[in-house]
Amino acid sequence: MISLDKLNKGDKAVIKDLITEEIPLTLLEMGCLPGNEITIIGLASKKGPIYLKIDESHVSIDSVTASQVLVELIK
């Protein structure tokens, strides 16, 4: 498993775990939960926001939050 902030544009992964309880409620409501598939749509910069698709939701999260989401890359 790797953290979400380590993925590249176009990568697909399955959320495996959230390593903090500090994940914003809005993200949880949009599907940022273990078992859901995500796709990285865009990266603003190395430490900037990450634009991703979770199920049918499009969301942007900061790299600090992304580092708290553990995923398994889909090949």
N, C-alpha and C positions, 0 to 999 in steps of 0.2 A: 504494500500500500504506500501511496505517496500523497502529499498534500495537494490540494487543488491549485495552489499558486505555482506549482512546478510544471503544470501542463502548458502545451503550446496551442496556438490557433488551429482549429480543426480537430483537436483531440476529442475523443468520446470516452466517457468513464462512468462507472457506477459508484454512487456514494456509499461508502462502507461504514463510516463513523463520524461523529462530531465530537471533537476532543475538548470542548468547552460548553458551558451552559450559557455563554455570552452571545450565541448566534442570535441576531435580531429576529423577533417574532415574525416580521414581514417575510423574511427568507423562508422560515419554516412553513408559513401559510402558502407560499408559492411553490412548495415542493422540495425544498432543500432538506431531504430526509433520507436516511439510509434505505438503500434499495432502488432509489430513483436514478435514472440515467441523465447525464448532462453532456452538453456539447459546448466546447469553447468557441465562441463566435468571433471574439476580438480581444486584443490586449492593448491598452493605452500606452503603457511603457513598462519597464522592468518592475517598478514599485507602484505603478498606477492601477486603476480599476480594471477588473476583468469582466468582460461582457459574455454572458453565457445563456444557454437555453436549458431549462429544467422542465421536462415534460413539454407543455405547450406555453410555458411562461418564459419571457425574456427578461433578464435581470442583470444589473451591474453590481459587483461587490468589490470592496477594497481588498488589497493583498493581505492585510492582517487577518481579516475574517476568512479569506480563502485558505490561509495557512492552517486554520482550525478545522477544515473539512478534509477528511481522509477519503481517498477514492482508489478504485482499481481500474486501471486503463483497459479499455476494450480494444483489441487488435483487429 
